[in-house]
Amino acid sequence: MDIILTIAIPSIESRKIKFWSLHDTIENQITASGLQKEVELIYFIDNKEISIGAKRQKLIDLAKGKYLVMIDDDDTVDRYYVPEVVAACRMDADTVGYYEQIHHSRKLSVITNRAKEWSEQPAFGADFVRTPFFKNPIKTELCRQVGCKDMRFGEDKDFAVRIKPLIKTEYFLDKIMYHYRYAFEDHNKKYGIK
């Protein structure tokens, strides 16, 4: 059986506790759903020696699944994320869209190909709008076509802008699937800028 979904976690040494918590959550969902042969879980941990963009590119290169999604180490996912996302991937759209709960502001974001661009204005039943990027399962072949630039920050929006023209179809899960738990810290420290 072919791998349908690669779940990738970029991480850093100082967030190992958060990383392992997320890793175990996802691993448990994979096992409980009996999807060990259809879902691979990969990760890349360093101490900010390389940029987050370069790290994401390494994960794109390593992915064996038909679809690729990246979950940041300080975020988490819905308790039925793995089986529901795999079922959505089986619909064979270019991407899977869904809602994201933003915990620090208690707002809702929607990540969907129906949006033309990223916006801080309410739309589609959410407070903010994002076009597909790493937080969405996207066909790995499309991710490889655009790649991820070697950037310390802003790589997510850059990737979103460049992959948008390649995404033609979307399967939308009308629910919160991703939980964004942004940790406030000094900008340069967070992004490994000296």
N, C-alpha and C positions, 0 to 999 in steps of 0.2 A: 504494500500500500504506500502510495506517495505521501510525502509530508505536505499538508495543505497550508499550515500556518507556522511561521517562525515568530516567536515572541522574543524580542531582544531587549536587554537591559543595559544601558550604559551607566557606569557607576564610578565612584572614586573611593579611595581607601578610607577617608574620614566618614563615609556614610555606610560602612559595612553592616551596621546593625539594621538600618533601614533596608539596605539591599537584601539581606538574608530574609527579612520579614516578607518583603515582596516576592522574592524568589520562592520561598516556601508556600506562600499563598497560591501562586500560579502553579507550582509543581503539584500541590494537593488537588487543585481543580483538574489538572490534566489527568492525574491518576484516578480521581473519583469519577471522572467522565469516561474512563477507558480509552482515552485518546493519545496514549503514549506513542503510537506509531504514526499519528497524523499531526502532532504538534511537537515542535522542537523548541527548547528554551535555551537561548544562548546569552552570553554577557561578556562585557569587556570592562575590566576594572584597572584603573591606573591612579596615579597621584597628580593628575593634571599635567603630566608631561606632554601630552598632545592635546589639541583643541577638541572640544565636543564635536565639532564638525568632522574632524579626522576620525574620531572614535566611532561616530555614526557610520562613516564610510566603511570602516573595518567590519562593522556589524552587517552592513548591506552586502559586503563581499562574502561574508561567512554564511549568510542565510541560504538554507536549502529548501524552504517552503515556497509554495506557489504564491502565498501572501506573506508580507512582512509588516509587523507592527512593533513600535518601540514604546516601552513604558519606562518613564524616568524613575530612578531608584527611590525618590522621596514621594512618589505618588502611589496610588493603588487602583484596583479595579473592582467592579461589581462581583458579588459572590458567585454569579453564574456566567461570568465573562467568557471563560474559555469555551464551554459548550455552545453558548449562543453565538459567539463570534465565528466559531468553526462552521456552524449551521449556516450562518450568513455568507461565509466565504464559498460554501458549496453552491450558492446561487450564481457564481461566476461573474459578478460585476467587477469593474476595475477597482472599486474601493467599497468599504463599509463605513457608513456614517452613523453617528450617534451623539448623544448629549454627554456633557462633562460637568460634573459638580465642582465648583471652585470653592474650596473650603474656607480660605481666609476671608473672603468677601461674602460668602453665602449667596453667590450668584450662579447663574447657569450659562454655560457656553454650548453652542451647537457646532459640531464639525461636520460640514456637509458640502458636497459638490454642487448643491443648488445655489450656494452663495457665489457671488462673482469675485469677492475679495474679502480680506479680513476686515472686520468692522467692530467698533465699540458701541454700535447702535443696536437696540433690540430688533430681532427678526426671528422668524421661524420658531416662536415660542421661547426664545432665550434672550438673555441680557447682552451677550456678545456672540459674534459669528466668526468662524474660522473656515477656510477652505481646507481640503484634506492635506495632512502632513503626517509626521511620524506617529502621532497618536492614533491614527486610523490604520486598519489593515488596508494595504495597497498592494496590488500585484507586484511581486518582487522584480519582475522584468521591467516594469515602469520605473521603479526606484533606481534600478541600475542604469537606465537610460539617462536620468538626470544627475544621479550621484549626489553627494553632499560635499559642499565646499569646506575647506580647511579654515574654519572660523571659530573664534572663541565664544561669540554669542550672536544671536540673530540668524543662526543657521536654519532654524525651524521655519521662519517666514520666507527666507530665501528659497528653501526647498519647496515650500507650498506654492510660491509664485511660479517656479520653473516646472513643477509637475502638473499644475492645473490644466494646461492645454492638452496633456496626454490622457487625462481621465475623462472618459466618455460616459461611463455607466456607474451607478451607485445602488447598493442595497442599503436601505436606511433602517436602523433599529431605533424605534421611537421610544427610547428610554435612556436613563443615565447608565453609562457603562464604564466611564472613566472618572476617577476622583483625583483632582489636581490639588496637591497639598504644598503649594509654594512656600519655601522657607526664606524669610527675609534675612539677608546678610549683605555685607559690603559687596558692591558690584564687582570690583577688581578681584577680590578674594574668591568670590563665587565662580568667576569665569577663568581663574588662573592667569590673570593679567598682572605682570610685574611692573 
